[in-house]
């Protein structure tokens, strides 16, 4: 599936450039995106309640994190 390929490419690129982690910011009602990120190894890092207003309702924002590691010497 295309969305898996795109996210995997992002993860691979971040590893190649020696990034330490990737942060995803997802609308709390977007269960498909949350499931996709979990499937790819992201973990929930936090939630901001009612952070945005869209389609006549308040939405939470979910922060998800993929820790790559491998670069403990800093930049």
N, C-alpha and C positions, 0 to 999 in steps of 0.2 A: 504494500500500500504506500502511496506517495507520502502521506504525512509521517509514516515511520522512517522512510528514507531521508526525508528532509531533516527530521530531528536527529537521526543518527549521523548525518553529515555535519550538523552543527556540533555535536558532541565530539566527533572525530577531529574536526577543525580546531576546537578548543584545546583538545589534547595535544595536537601538533604544535600549536602556538604556546603551549605550556601554561594555559590558564589554570587557575586553582579551582574555580567552581563556576557554575552557570546558575543564574537565578531566573525563574519563570514567574510572571505575574499574571494570574488567571482570574477571570470573573468567577465568583463562588458558585454560580449556577451552571457553569460550563462543565458538567460531569464528564463529557467525552474527552475534553482536553486534560482534565485532572487524571482520568484513567490512563490516557496515553502517556502522560509524563511519568506516572507511577510505573507503568509497564517498562519504560525506558530507564528506570533506576532513580528517578527524582523522589525526594522525600518532602513532605510538608514541613515548612519552616515557620509558618505563621499565618495569621489571618487578621485583616482589618475589617471590622464590622461596619456595614453601611458606608463604605468609602466612596461609592459612586452612585449616580442616579441615571438610570437608563430605562426607556420604555415605561415611564410612569411608576418606577419602583426603585428602592434602594438596593444596591448590590454589595455583597462582601467581596473583598479581594483576597485571594489565596496566594501566598508566596511558597514556591517550591524550589528546592535546591538540589543540584547534582554536584557533589564534591568529587573533583577529579584527582586532586592531590598530586603527588609526584614532583612538586617543585617547592621543597621546603627551604631552599636557600633565598627566597625572595626574588624581587625583580630589580 
